[in-house]
Amino acid sequence: MWGLWGGLLVVSLALAESPNALSKAETEAGFILLFDGATLFGWTAEGGSRWRVEDGTLVGEGDGVSWLRTTSSFSKYQLHCEFRTGGVYLGTTPGGYHLPSGKKLESGRWHTYDVYNAANGFEVLLDEERIAGGQEALDVVGPIGLEHA
């Protein structure tokens, strides 16, 4: 069901242990890199926490809930996100579509979300297991937000 369609914006976000890069094939296929593994370029913080990059990873520090969100908006895309804690919101920060987990997540372990949102449907995978999906696209337009709580 999920391939690359003409006009589909494809997004890749990695919060992994090393700086991020796209292959030539990914770039030619239309992928864009949301996190370069070194800076907060393309992101803006909201709330009381401070955000920084450490060893190729986005890190939120401080008390209370805060958000780091993209400075660009998205609607139809393919998103890959690697994370340990916090939440991921699509379309906006609080009030957008919060990616469900469907299970208790093991603290301190890296997890992955893969989200496919296109005109003919959406699918959400957590650690390669399908946890949500539908025959219509998610009706969310806006930035991709990361939560620190």
Disulfide bonds with the S-S distance in Angstrom:
none
